[in-house]
Amino acid sequence: MKNPRSFQERKLTGAHWFWFLAILGLVTRIPLLGLNTAETTDGVWSLTYFSPAFLPNDRFVIFPGYPFILYLAEKLGVGGWYFGRLVSALAGIFFLIPLWKFSRRWMSLDMSGIVCAMALFSPLLWQWSLKVMPDVFFLLFFWLCLERLAAWELEQKQTAWVVGNLSAAVAACTRPEGYLLFPWVLILAEKWESGSKWVRRLWLAAAWAGPALLLKPKILTIIDAYREGLGLNSGPQSANIPLLNFMEHLYAYLAQPVYIFTPLVYWFAILGLGKMVRRKEQEGSIFRGVILQVYAVLFISRLFPTGYQDRYLLPYLPLLTVAAGVHLESFFEHWKNKKNPIKHMFLKNGLLVFCLAWLTLYSAASLISQNDSFGDVKRSSEFLKTLPPNAVLFSDEIQKTQFWSGRKPIPVVLPFVPPKGCYVVLHSCYTPRINFVSENMKRRFGAEIIRQDYSMVVPILTDLMQEQNFQNRVAATAFRFQPQFFQTLVFHVK
């Protein structure tokens, strides 16, 4: 009679996890590149950054790092909005490489794979990986810099600091938050005792010369954003009581991750952060001395401007997922049952499957419910292609209308008196009380509606709002699951 085999848990290798995550990332990204109907305003600005035919807008702090990739691809004949989404999707997949390397210093191989899977299915990363936006591209180089700086502190390898320095410079060329990395890159360069400090200073100067020049024309826009949050600007959207603006954003950035990263991951991350801070080994010292300090400054910097969008929390994704993995591994180790390993396996795998399933379903819901953002704008713009070539067009939204229609509309400036024979395109997202305006156009100017387009968005991740005062504001989070309806009207003034 044969003895029954003792239970042995099968272990996956690093190669297994690599191919599993790579294939999973491609399968969940590439087929969905055409899911979203249109692009956001920032996405269109990225696509047209180097085009002199499009009007500039200083209110949008768009840096040329990500748009330059799209511009080069366009010159090579492979550009366009589809390619821009492909760049974002690939950046979201490559982001798993530094995330894996960092998590391996804190947890086992299998839990590192679970952390990468949680990040891959995270709502923010999945959604913005399918759009023409610089956020995921920035996340890749922002986290790569922090991971390489941590690696340099551990290994004292020159290449780690060089890669971290170059990654920080690329991040600064992509979003303003990248400039927050410079002090820590500089401090670690001066802290390094071996080798020539002047060589490292030359590396710093060469890498940061471009970002320094790019910041100059944008510095006033950034300062204005902070002045508005501090109540120093006049206007209907200014914060007249700075303390209230600060407190509103403080509560939002502490509470909204429950929705954005799902409750399980968020609370696991809070408990895991405590374990990471208390860790006494060198990893804990580096985490407190570099990673945590950068994120603390980033967090404080976001409390003053009045603008809020869920995507501003995307840089915190690697920090929270790694912290959640640290807590989960500690929890499983504490409740390990040597007498009944199968029961422990079911407990562990059941909790992980439930956590990943929740992430996946929540992300899928946000993708489906928000895929028609600005869809009415795109469909009405494509209709404009059918109008006579010499038609005179007016619109309350220029950039997206011009991009999708291939025409150059004239901005609507109040008081607006449309000339006879022209066409007027109005969007409810930009023209409040559009039905009242429509009746006024018909009665006063004899306008006729020749095209109507509609769009419905459920802002599971805060998106477009019917009420303009809630656009890019914390108040939009109160309508997270309430449908928002938009319409676009095309008039012909006869």
Contacts in CASP RR format, 6 or more apart in sequence:
PFRMAT RR
TARGET T0000
AUTHOR 0000-0000-0000
METHOD contacts of the structure
MODEL  1
MKNPRSFQERKLTGAHWFWFLAILGLVTRIPLLGLNTAETTDGVWSLTYF
SPAFLPNDRFVIFPGYPFILYLAEKLGVGGWYFGRLVSALAGIFFLIPLW
KFSRRWMSLDMSGIVCAMALFSPLLWQWSLKVMPDVFFLLFFWLCLERLA
AWELEQKQTAWVVGNLSAAVAACTRPEGYLLFPWVLILAEKWESGSKWVR
RLWLAAAWAGPALLLKPKILTIIDAYREGLGLNSGPQSANIPLLNFMEHL
YAYLAQPVYIFTPLVYWFAILGLGKMVRRKEQEGSIFRGVILQVYAVLFI
SRLFPTGYQDRYLLPYLPLLTVAAGVHLESFFEHWKNKKNPIKHMFLKNG
LLVFCLAWLTLYSAASLISQNDSFGDVKRSSEFLKTLPPNAVLFSDEIQK
TQFWSGRKPIPVVLPFVPPKGCYVVLHSCYTPRINFVSENMKRRFGAEII
RQDYSMVVPILTDLMQEQNFQNRVAATAFRFQPQFFQTLVFHVK
7 341 0 8 1.000
7 342 0 8 1.000
9 341 0 8 1.000
9 345 0 8 1.000
11 109 0 8 1.000
11 110 0 8 1.000
12 20 0 8 1.000
12 109 0 8 1.000
12 110 0 8 1.000
13 109 0 8 1.000
14 109 0 8 1.000
17 100 0 8 1.000
17 109 0 8 1.000
17 110 0 8 1.000
17 112 0 8 1.000
17 113 0 8 1.000
17 116 0 8 1.000
21 96 0 8 1.000
21 100 0 8 1.000
21 113 0 8 1.000
21 116 0 8 1.000
21 117 0 8 1.000
21 120 0 8 1.000
22 93 0 8 1.000
24 117 0 8 1.000
24 120 0 8 1.000
25 93 0 8 1.000
25 120 0 8 1.000
26 93 0 8 1.000
28 120 0 8 1.000
28 121 0 8 1.000
28 126 0 8 1.000
29 89 0 8 1.000
29 92 0 8 1.000
29 93 0 8 1.000
29 129 0 8 1.000
29 130 0 8 1.000
30 86 0 8 1.000
30 89 0 8 1.000
32 130 0 8 1.000
32 367 0 8 1.000
33 82 0 8 1.000
33 85 0 8 1.000
33 86 0 8 1.000
33 89 0 8 1.000
33 130 0 8 1.000
34 82 0 8 1.000
34 85 0 8 1.000
34 130 0 8 1.000
35 130 0 8 1.000
35 367 0 8 1.000
35 371 0 8 1.000
36 85 0 8 1.000
36 130 0 8 1.000
36 131 0 8 1.000
36 370 0 8 1.000
36 371 0 8 1.000
36 373 0 8 1.000
37 371 0 8 1.000
37 372 0 8 1.000
37 373 0 8 1.000
37 374 0 8 1.000
37 375 0 8 1.000
37 378 0 8 1.000
37 379 0 8 1.000
38 372 0 8 1.000
38 373 0 8 1.000
38 374 0 8 1.000
38 375 0 8 1.000
38 377 0 8 1.000
38 378 0 8 1.000
38 400 0 8 1.000
38 404 0 8 1.000
39 47 0 8 1.000
39 81 0 8 1.000
39 131 0 8 1.000
39 132 0 8 1.000
39 374 0 8 1.000
39 400 0 8 1.000
40 131 0 8 1.000
40 132 0 8 1.000
40 133 0 8 1.000
40 373 0 8 1.000
40 374 0 8 1.000
41 60 0 8 1.000
41 399 0 8 1.000
41 400 0 8 1.000
42 60 0 8 1.000
42 62 0 8 1.000
42 133 0 8 1.000
42 134 0 8 1.000
43 131 0 8 1.000
43 132 0 8 1.000
43 133 0 8 1.000
44 132 0 8 1.000
44 399 0 8 1.000
44 400 0 8 1.000
44 403 0 8 1.000
45 57 0 8 1.000
45 60 0 8 1.000
45 62 0 8 1.000
45 67 0 8 1.000
45 399 0 8 1.000
46 62 0 8 1.000
46 66 0 8 1.000
46 67 0 8 1.000
46 70 0 8 1.000
46 84 0 8 1.000
46 132 0 8 1.000
46 133 0 8 1.000
46 134 0 8 1.000
47 67 0 8 1.000
47 70 0 8 1.000
47 80 0 8 1.000
47 81 0 8 1.000
47 84 0 8 1.000
47 132 0 8 1.000
47 403 0 8 1.000
48 54 0 8 1.000
48 399 0 8 1.000
48 403 0 8 1.000
49 62 0 8 1.000
49 64 0 8 1.000
49 67 0 8 1.000
49 68 0 8 1.000
49 70 0 8 1.000
49 71 0 8 1.000
50 64 0 8 1.000
50 67 0 8 1.000
50 68 0 8 1.000
50 71 0 8 1.000
53 402 0 8 1.000
53 408 0 8 1.000
54 399 0 8 1.000
54 402 0 8 1.000
54 403 0 8 1.000
55 398 0 8 1.000
55 399 0 8 1.000
57 399 0 8 1.000
58 221 0 8 1.000
59 221 0 8 1.000
61 175 0 8 1.000
61 176 0 8 1.000
61 218 0 8 1.000
61 221 0 8 1.000
61 222 0 8 1.000
61 225 0 8 1.000
62 134 0 8 1.000
63 134 0 8 1.000
63 172 0 8 1.000
63 173 0 8 1.000
63 174 0 8 1.000
63 175 0 8 1.000
63 176 0 8 1.000
63 214 0 8 1.000
63 218 0 8 1.000
64 173 0 8 1.000
64 214 0 8 1.000
65 134 0 8 1.000
65 137 0 8 1.000
65 170 0 8 1.000
65 173 0 8 1.000
65 174 0 8 1.000
66 87 0 8 1.000
66 133 0 8 1.000
66 134 0 8 1.000
66 137 0 8 1.000
66 138 0 8 1.000
66 174 0 8 1.000
67 134 0 8 1.000
68 173 0 8 1.000
69 84 0 8 1.000
69 87 0 8 1.000
69 137 0 8 1.000
70 79 0 8 1.000
70 80 0 8 1.000
70 83 0 8 1.000
70 84 0 8 1.000
70 87 0 8 1.000
70 132 0 8 1.000
73 79 0 8 1.000
73 80 0 8 1.000
73 83 0 8 1.000
73 84 0 8 1.000
73 87 0 8 1.000
74 80 0 8 1.000
81 132 0 8 1.000
84 132 0 8 1.000
85 130 0 8 1.000
85 131 0 8 1.000
85 132 0 8 1.000
87 137 0 8 1.000
88 128 0 8 1.000
88 129 0 8 1.000
88 130 0 8 1.000
88 131 0 8 1.000
88 132 0 8 1.000
88 133 0 8 1.000
88 135 0 8 1.000
88 136 0 8 1.000
88 137 0 8 1.000
89 129 0 8 1.000
89 130 0 8 1.000
91 129 0 8 1.000
91 136 0 8 1.000
91 137 0 8 1.000
91 139 0 8 1.000
91 140 0 8 1.000
92 125 0 8 1.000
92 129 0 8 1.000
92 136 0 8 1.000
92 139 0 8 1.000
92 140 0 8 1.000
93 120 0 8 1.000
94 140 0 8 1.000
95 119 0 8 1.000
95 125 0 8 1.000
95 136 0 8 1.000
95 139 0 8 1.000
95 140 0 8 1.000
95 143 0 8 1.000
95 144 0 8 1.000
95 318 0 8 1.000
96 116 0 8 1.000
96 119 0 8 1.000
96 120 0 8 1.000
97 144 0 8 1.000
98 140 0 8 1.000
98 143 0 8 1.000
98 144 0 8 1.000
98 146 0 8 1.000
98 147 0 8 1.000
98 148 0 8 1.000
98 318 0 8 1.000
99 115 0 8 1.000
99 116 0 8 1.000
99 119 0 8 1.000
99 143 0 8 1.000
99 147 0 8 1.000
99 318 0 8 1.000
99 321 0 8 1.000
99 322 0 8 1.000
100 112 0 8 1.000
100 113 0 8 1.000
100 116 0 8 1.000
101 147 0 8 1.000
101 151 0 8 1.000
102 143 0 8 1.000
102 146 0 8 1.000
102 147 0 8 1.000
102 150 0 8 1.000
102 318 0 8 1.000
102 322 0 8 1.000
103 111 0 8 1.000
103 112 0 8 1.000
103 113 0 8 1.000
103 115 0 8 1.000
103 116 0 8 1.000
103 322 0 8 1.000
103 325 0 8 1.000
104 112 0 8 1.000
105 150 0 8 1.000
105 154 0 8 1.000
105 283 0 8 1.000
106 276 0 8 1.000
106 283 0 8 1.000
106 322 0 8 1.000
106 325 0 8 1.000
106 326 0 8 1.000
107 115 0 8 1.000
107 325 0 8 1.000
107 326 0 8 1.000
107 329 0 8 1.000
108 329 0 8 1.000
111 325 0 8 1.000
111 328 0 8 1.000
111 329 0 8 1.000
114 325 0 8 1.000
114 328 0 8 1.000
114 352 0 8 1.000
114 356 0 8 1.000
115 321 0 8 1.000
115 322 0 8 1.000
115 324 0 8 1.000
115 325 0 8 1.000
117 356 0 8 1.000
118 265 0 8 1.000
118 321 0 8 1.000
118 324 0 8 1.000
118 325 0 8 1.000
118 355 0 8 1.000
118 356 0 8 1.000
118 359 0 8 1.000
119 125 0 8 1.000
119 317 0 8 1.000
119 318 0 8 1.000
119 321 0 8 1.000
120 126 0 8 1.000
121 356 0 8 1.000
121 359 0 8 1.000
121 360 0 8 1.000
121 363 0 8 1.000
122 261 0 8 1.000
122 265 0 8 1.000
122 317 0 8 1.000
122 321 0 8 1.000
122 359 0 8 1.000
122 363 0 8 1.000
123 260 0 8 1.000
123 261 0 8 1.000
123 262 0 8 1.000
123 359 0 8 1.000
123 362 0 8 1.000
123 363 0 8 1.000
123 366 0 8 1.000
123 460 0 8 1.000
123 461 0 8 1.000
124 260 0 8 1.000
124 261 0 8 1.000
124 310 0 8 1.000
124 311 0 8 1.000
124 313 0 8 1.000
124 314 0 8 1.000
124 317 0 8 1.000
124 461 0 8 1.000
125 136 0 8 1.000
125 139 0 8 1.000
125 314 0 8 1.000
125 317 0 8 1.000
126 363 0 8 1.000
126 366 0 8 1.000
126 367 0 8 1.000
127 363 0 8 1.000
127 366 0 8 1.000
127 367 0 8 1.000
127 370 0 8 1.000
127 461 0 8 1.000
128 135 0 8 1.000
128 136 0 8 1.000
128 311 0 8 1.000
128 314 0 8 1.000
129 136 0 8 1.000
130 367 0 8 1.000
133 311 0 8 1.000
134 174 0 8 1.000
134 175 0 8 1.000
135 175 0 8 1.000
135 311 0 8 1.000
135 314 0 8 1.000
136 314 0 8 1.000
137 174 0 8 1.000
138 171 0 8 1.000
138 174 0 8 1.000
138 175 0 8 1.000
138 177 0 8 1.000
138 178 0 8 1.000
138 315 0 8 1.000
139 314 0 8 1.000
139 315 0 8 1.000
139 317 0 8 1.000
139 318 0 8 1.000
141 167 0 8 1.000
141 168 0 8 1.000
141 170 0 8 1.000
141 171 0 8 1.000
141 174 0 8 1.000
142 167 0 8 1.000
142 168 0 8 1.000
142 171 0 8 1.000
142 177 0 8 1.000
142 178 0 8 1.000
142 181 0 8 1.000
142 315 0 8 1.000
143 315 0 8 1.000
143 318 0 8 1.000
144 163 0 8 1.000
144 164 0 8 1.000
144 167 0 8 1.000
145 164 0 8 1.000
145 165 0 8 1.000
145 167 0 8 1.000
145 168 0 8 1.000
145 171 0 8 1.000
145 181 0 8 1.000
145 185 0 8 1.000
146 181 0 8 1.000
146 290 0 8 1.000
146 291 0 8 1.000
146 294 0 8 1.000
148 160 0 8 1.000
148 161 0 8 1.000
148 163 0 8 1.000
148 164 0 8 1.000
148 167 0 8 1.000
149 160 0 8 1.000
149 161 0 8 1.000
149 164 0 8 1.000
149 184 0 8 1.000
149 185 0 8 1.000
149 188 0 8 1.000
149 290 0 8 1.000
150 283 0 8 1.000
150 286 0 8 1.000
150 287 0 8 1.000
150 290 0 8 1.000
150 291 0 8 1.000
151 157 0 8 1.000
151 160 0 8 1.000
152 160 0 8 1.000
152 161 0 8 1.000
152 164 0 8 1.000
152 188 0 8 1.000
152 192 0 8 1.000
153 188 0 8 1.000
153 282 0 8 1.000
153 286 0 8 1.000
153 290 0 8 1.000
154 282 0 8 1.000
154 283 0 8 1.000
154 286 0 8 1.000
156 192 0 8 1.000
156 194 0 8 1.000
161 185 0 8 1.000
161 188 0 8 1.000
161 189 0 8 1.000
161 192 0 8 1.000
161 200 0 8 1.000
162 203 0 8 1.000
164 185 0 8 1.000
165 185 0 8 1.000
165 189 0 8 1.000
165 203 0 8 1.000
165 204 0 8 1.000
165 207 0 8 1.000
166 207 0 8 1.000
168 178 0 8 1.000
168 181 0 8 1.000
168 182 0 8 1.000
168 185 0 8 1.000
168 207 0 8 1.000
169 207 0 8 1.000
169 208 0 8 1.000
169 210 0 8 1.000
169 211 0 8 1.000
171 177 0 8 1.000
171 178 0 8 1.000
171 181 0 8 1.000
172 178 0 8 1.000
172 179 0 8 1.000
172 181 0 8 1.000
172 182 0 8 1.000
172 208 0 8 1.000
172 211 0 8 1.000
172 214 0 8 1.000
172 215 0 8 1.000
173 210 0 8 1.000
173 211 0 8 1.000
173 214 0 8 1.000
176 215 0 8 1.000
176 218 0 8 1.000
176 222 0 8 1.000
177 298 0 8 1.000
177 301 0 8 1.000
177 315 0 8 1.000
179 211 0 8 1.000
179 215 0 8 1.000
180 294 0 8 1.000
180 297 0 8 1.000
180 298 0 8 1.000
180 301 0 8 1.000
181 294 0 8 1.000
182 208 0 8 1.000
184 290 0 8 1.000
184 293 0 8 1.000
184 294 0 8 1.000
185 204 0 8 1.000
186 204 0 8 1.000
188 290 0 8 1.000
189 197 0 8 1.000
189 200 0 8 1.000
189 201 0 8 1.000
189 203 0 8 1.000
189 204 0 8 1.000
190 197 0 8 1.000
192 200 0 8 1.000
224 233 0 8 1.000
225 305 0 8 1.000
225 306 0 8 1.000
225 307 0 8 1.000
226 304 0 8 1.000
226 305 0 8 1.000
227 233 0 8 1.000
228 237 0 8 1.000
228 238 0 8 1.000
228 239 0 8 1.000
228 305 0 8 1.000
228 306 0 8 1.000
229 238 0 8 1.000
229 239 0 8 1.000
229 242 0 8 1.000
229 245 0 8 1.000
229 304 0 8 1.000
229 305 0 8 1.000
229 306 0 8 1.000
230 239 0 8 1.000
230 242 0 8 1.000
230 245 0 8 1.000
230 304 0 8 1.000
231 238 0 8 1.000
231 239 0 8 1.000
231 240 0 8 1.000
231 241 0 8 1.000
231 242 0 8 1.000
231 245 0 8 1.000
237 306 0 8 1.000
237 469 0 8 1.000
238 306 0 8 1.000
239 245 0 8 1.000
239 306 0 8 1.000
245 304 0 8 1.000
245 306 0 8 1.000
246 303 0 8 1.000
246 304 0 8 1.000
248 474 0 8 1.000
249 302 0 8 1.000
249 303 0 8 1.000
249 304 0 8 1.000
249 308 0 8 1.000
249 474 0 8 1.000
250 303 0 8 1.000
252 308 0 8 1.000
252 474 0 8 1.000
252 477 0 8 1.000
253 299 0 8 1.000
253 302 0 8 1.000
253 303 0 8 1.000
253 313 0 8 1.000
256 310 0 8 1.000
256 313 0 8 1.000
256 477 0 8 1.000
257 266 0 8 1.000
257 313 0 8 1.000
257 316 0 8 1.000
257 320 0 8 1.000
258 266 0 8 1.000
259 477 0 8 1.000
259 480 0 8 1.000
260 310 0 8 1.000
260 313 0 8 1.000
260 461 0 8 1.000
261 269 0 8 1.000
261 313 0 8 1.000
261 317 0 8 1.000
261 320 0 8 1.000
262 355 0 8 1.000
262 358 0 8 1.000
262 359 0 8 1.000
262 362 0 8 1.000
264 354 0 8 1.000
264 355 0 8 1.000
264 358 0 8 1.000
265 320 0 8 1.000
265 321 0 8 1.000
265 324 0 8 1.000
265 355 0 8 1.000
265 359 0 8 1.000
266 320 0 8 1.000
266 324 0 8 1.000
268 323 0 8 1.000
268 324 0 8 1.000
268 325 0 8 1.000
268 327 0 8 1.000
268 328 0 8 1.000
268 355 0 8 1.000
269 319 0 8 1.000
269 320 0 8 1.000
269 321 0 8 1.000
269 323 0 8 1.000
269 324 0 8 1.000
269 327 0 8 1.000
270 323 0 8 1.000
271 323 0 8 1.000
271 327 0 8 1.000
272 323 0 8 1.000
272 324 0 8 1.000
272 325 0 8 1.000
272 326 0 8 1.000
272 327 0 8 1.000
272 330 0 8 1.000
273 319 0 8 1.000
273 323 0 8 1.000
274 323 0 8 1.000
275 323 0 8 1.000
275 326 0 8 1.000
275 327 0 8 1.000
275 330 0 8 1.000
276 284 0 8 1.000
276 287 0 8 1.000
276 322 0 8 1.000
276 323 0 8 1.000
276 326 0 8 1.000
277 284 0 8 1.000
277 287 0 8 1.000
277 288 0 8 1.000
277 292 0 8 1.000
279 287 0 8 1.000
291 319 0 8 1.000
295 315 0 8 1.000
295 316 0 8 1.000
295 319 0 8 1.000
298 315 0 8 1.000
302 312 0 8 1.000
306 473 0 8 1.000
307 472 0 8 1.000
307 473 0 8 1.000
307 474 0 8 1.000
308 462 0 8 1.000
308 472 0 8 1.000
308 473 0 8 1.000
308 474 0 8 1.000
308 476 0 8 1.000
308 477 0 8 1.000
309 462 0 8 1.000
309 472 0 8 1.000
310 461 0 8 1.000
310 462 0 8 1.000
311 461 0 8 1.000
328 351 0 8 1.000
328 352 0 8 1.000
332 344 0 8 1.000
332 347 0 8 1.000
332 348 0 8 1.000
335 344 0 8 1.000
335 347 0 8 1.000
336 344 0 8 1.000
337 343 0 8 1.000
337 344 0 8 1.000
362 460 0 8 1.000
365 460 0 8 1.000
366 460 0 8 1.000
366 461 0 8 1.000
369 457 0 8 1.000
369 458 0 8 1.000
369 459 0 8 1.000
369 460 0 8 1.000
370 457 0 8 1.000
370 458 0 8 1.000
370 459 0 8 1.000
370 460 0 8 1.000
370 461 0 8 1.000
370 463 0 8 1.000
372 455 0 8 1.000
372 456 0 8 1.000
372 457 0 8 1.000
373 455 0 8 1.000
373 457 0 8 1.000
373 463 0 8 1.000
373 464 0 8 1.000
374 400 0 8 1.000
374 429 0 8 1.000
374 455 0 8 1.000
374 464 0 8 1.000
375 453 0 8 1.000
375 455 0 8 1.000
376 427 0 8 1.000
376 453 0 8 1.000
376 454 0 8 1.000
376 455 0 8 1.000
376 486 0 8 1.000
376 487 0 8 1.000
376 488 0 8 1.000
377 397 0 8 1.000
377 400 0 8 1.000
377 401 0 8 1.000
377 404 0 8 1.000
377 427 0 8 1.000
377 429 0 8 1.000
377 453 0 8 1.000
377 455 0 8 1.000
377 488 0 8 1.000
378 400 0 8 1.000
378 404 0 8 1.000
379 453 0 8 1.000
379 488 0 8 1.000
380 401 0 8 1.000
380 425 0 8 1.000
380 427 0 8 1.000
380 451 0 8 1.000
380 453 0 8 1.000
380 488 0 8 1.000
380 490 0 8 1.000
381 400 0 8 1.000
381 401 0 8 1.000
381 403 0 8 1.000
381 404 0 8 1.000
381 405 0 8 1.000
381 406 0 8 1.000
381 425 0 8 1.000
382 404 0 8 1.000
382 405 0 8 1.000
383 451 0 8 1.000
383 453 0 8 1.000
383 490 0 8 1.000
384 393 0 8 1.000
384 401 0 8 1.000
384 405 0 8 1.000
384 406 0 8 1.000
384 407 0 8 1.000
384 423 0 8 1.000
384 425 0 8 1.000
384 490 0 8 1.000
385 405 0 8 1.000
385 406 0 8 1.000
385 407 0 8 1.000
387 393 0 8 1.000
387 407 0 8 1.000
387 423 0 8 1.000
391 407 0 8 1.000
391 422 0 8 1.000
391 423 0 8 1.000
392 410 0 8 1.000
392 419 0 8 1.000
392 421 0 8 1.000
392 422 0 8 1.000
392 423 0 8 1.000
393 407 0 8 1.000
393 408 0 8 1.000
393 409 0 8 1.000
393 410 0 8 1.000
393 422 0 8 1.000
393 423 0 8 1.000
393 424 0 8 1.000
393 425 0 8 1.000
394 409 0 8 1.000
394 410 0 8 1.000
394 411 0 8 1.000
394 412 0 8 1.000
394 416 0 8 1.000
394 418 0 8 1.000
394 422 0 8 1.000
394 423 0 8 1.000
394 424 0 8 1.000
394 425 0 8 1.000
395 401 0 8 1.000
395 409 0 8 1.000
395 410 0 8 1.000
395 411 0 8 1.000
395 412 0 8 1.000
395 424 0 8 1.000
395 425 0 8 1.000
395 426 0 8 1.000
396 411 0 8 1.000
396 412 0 8 1.000
396 425 0 8 1.000
396 426 0 8 1.000
396 427 0 8 1.000
396 430 0 8 1.000
396 431 0 8 1.000
397 425 0 8 1.000
397 427 0 8 1.000
397 429 0 8 1.000
397 430 0 8 1.000
398 409 0 8 1.000
398 411 0 8 1.000
401 407 0 8 1.000
401 409 0 8 1.000
401 425 0 8 1.000
402 408 0 8 1.000
402 409 0 8 1.000
409 425 0 8 1.000
412 424 0 8 1.000
412 426 0 8 1.000
417 445 0 8 1.000
418 424 0 8 1.000
418 441 0 8 1.000
418 445 0 8 1.000
418 447 0 8 1.000
418 491 0 8 1.000
418 493 0 8 1.000
419 493 0 8 1.000
420 493 0 8 1.000
420 494 0 8 1.000
421 492 0 8 1.000
421 493 0 8 1.000
421 494 0 8 1.000
422 492 0 8 1.000
422 493 0 8 1.000
423 450 0 8 1.000
423 490 0 8 1.000
423 491 0 8 1.000
423 492 0 8 1.000
423 493 0 8 1.000
424 441 0 8 1.000
424 447 0 8 1.000
424 490 0 8 1.000
424 491 0 8 1.000
424 493 0 8 1.000
425 488 0 8 1.000
425 489 0 8 1.000
425 490 0 8 1.000
425 491 0 8 1.000
426 434 0 8 1.000
426 437 0 8 1.000
426 438 0 8 1.000
426 488 0 8 1.000
426 489 0 8 1.000
426 491 0 8 1.000
427 434 0 8 1.000
427 486 0 8 1.000
427 487 0 8 1.000
427 488 0 8 1.000
428 434 0 8 1.000
428 466 0 8 1.000
428 486 0 8 1.000
428 487 0 8 1.000
428 488 0 8 1.000
429 464 0 8 1.000
429 468 0 8 1.000
429 486 0 8 1.000
430 468 0 8 1.000
431 437 0 8 1.000
432 468 0 8 1.000
434 487 0 8 1.000
434 489 0 8 1.000
438 449 0 8 1.000
438 489 0 8 1.000
438 491 0 8 1.000
441 447 0 8 1.000
441 491 0 8 1.000
441 493 0 8 1.000
442 448 0 8 1.000
442 449 0 8 1.000
445 493 0 8 1.000
446 493 0 8 1.000
446 494 0 8 1.000
447 491 0 8 1.000
447 492 0 8 1.000
447 493 0 8 1.000
447 494 0 8 1.000
448 491 0 8 1.000
448 492 0 8 1.000
448 494 0 8 1.000
449 489 0 8 1.000
449 490 0 8 1.000
449 491 0 8 1.000
450 490 0 8 1.000
450 491 0 8 1.000
450 492 0 8 1.000
451 488 0 8 1.000
451 489 0 8 1.000
451 490 0 8 1.000
452 487 0 8 1.000
452 488 0 8 1.000
452 489 0 8 1.000
452 490 0 8 1.000
453 487 0 8 1.000
453 488 0 8 1.000
454 485 0 8 1.000
454 486 0 8 1.000
454 487 0 8 1.000
454 488 0 8 1.000
455 485 0 8 1.000
455 486 0 8 1.000
455 487 0 8 1.000
455 488 0 8 1.000
456 483 0 8 1.000
456 484 0 8 1.000
456 485 0 8 1.000
456 486 0 8 1.000
457 463 0 8 1.000
457 464 0 8 1.000
457 483 0 8 1.000
457 484 0 8 1.000
457 486 0 8 1.000
458 481 0 8 1.000
458 482 0 8 1.000
458 483 0 8 1.000
458 484 0 8 1.000
459 465 0 8 1.000
459 476 0 8 1.000
459 479 0 8 1.000
459 480 0 8 1.000
459 481 0 8 1.000
459 482 0 8 1.000
459 484 0 8 1.000
460 480 0 8 1.000
460 481 0 8 1.000
461 480 0 8 1.000
462 476 0 8 1.000
462 477 0 8 1.000
462 480 0 8 1.000
463 484 0 8 1.000
464 471 0 8 1.000
464 484 0 8 1.000
464 486 0 8 1.000
465 471 0 8 1.000
465 476 0 8 1.000
465 479 0 8 1.000
465 484 0 8 1.000
466 484 0 8 1.000
466 485 0 8 1.000
466 486 0 8 1.000
469 475 0 8 1.000
470 476 0 8 1.000
470 479 0 8 1.000
END
